Amino acid sequence: MSEKKGTLCPNCGTDLTRPPVIRYGTPFRCLNCNTLLEVPTSYNMVCGWLSAIIAAGLCLAAGLRNLSLIAGFLVALLPVMFSVSFFQRHLFPPKLTVHPH
């Protein structure tokens, strides 16, 4: 199952999708071996930058310019971030790493 490869504990190989225990902003413990794990910050940065690019592209495609571009970007950013985050987590789950103590 290559689709769940990133959601495995790197220490013991436990699948951490059921029940969902993965936290994207803070370290968390594996349910089986109690190892402190984390999602790499680069995973969240990719989501943020991709969301900003898509939101800006949508605003430019809608013909927004100047202050309306900034306002439109801010309004579009939140729903785009939720959408990108949803698809990224389901299509490309994070490869977990052991948190450095």
N, C-alpha and C positions, 0 to 999 in steps of 0.2 A: 504494500500500500504506500506508494510514493506520495500520495496526497497528505498523509499524516506524518511524514518523515520529520518535519520541523517541530512537531508538537510532542516529541518524545524527550524524556529526561536524558540528558547526555551522560549521566552517571549510571543509571540502572536500566534505561530503556522503557520506562513506564509511559503509557499513552496518557497525556494530561488533558485530553479533550472531554472526557466523560468521567466524572463531573468536571465542568470547566473550572480550572484553577489558575489559568494563566492570567497574570496581571501585566499590563503593558507599561505602567509607569513606575512600579515599585518591585523590588525583589519578592519572591514567594518561595515556598518550600514544596518539594516533591512529596506527593502523598505516600510514596512507597519507601524511599531511602532518606527522606528529610533533608536532602541537599538544598542549599539556598541557590535558586535559579533566577535568571532575569532575561528579558527580551532586549536584544542589543538596541542602543539608542539610534543606530543607523536605520533600523526598521521603521521607527516612528518618524524619523527625518524624511525618509522617502515618501511616506504618506503625506506629510506636511507640504513638502515641495511640489509633489504631484498635484495636490489639491489646489495650491496657489496658482500653478500654471493653468490648470483646467478652468478655475474660476475666472482668471484674467482673460483667457481665451474666449470663454462664453460672453463676458462683458464686451470684449472688443468685437466679437461676431454680432452682438446685438446693436452695435453702433454707438456704444457709450463713449464719451470723451470727457476730459477734464474732471470736474468735481463729480459728475454723475458716474464716471468710471470708477472713482474711489468708493463712492457710496454703493454702487452696484457690486463691486468686488467684495466689500465687507458683508453685504447681504447674501451674496452667493457663496461665500467661503464656507460657512457653517454647514449647509446641506451638502455641498460638494465634499467636505471633509468626512462627513458621516458616510456618504456613498463610497468614496474611495477606501475608507477604513474597512467598511463591510466587505467589499470585494477583495481587498488585499488580504484580509484575514482568512477568507474562505478559499481563495484561489492560491495564495502564496503564504501559508502559515509561517510564523517566525521560527527560526532555528534558535532554540534556547541555548544559553550559555550559563556556566557556573558563575555565580556572583563572587567577585573577589572580596574576601572578608576584610 
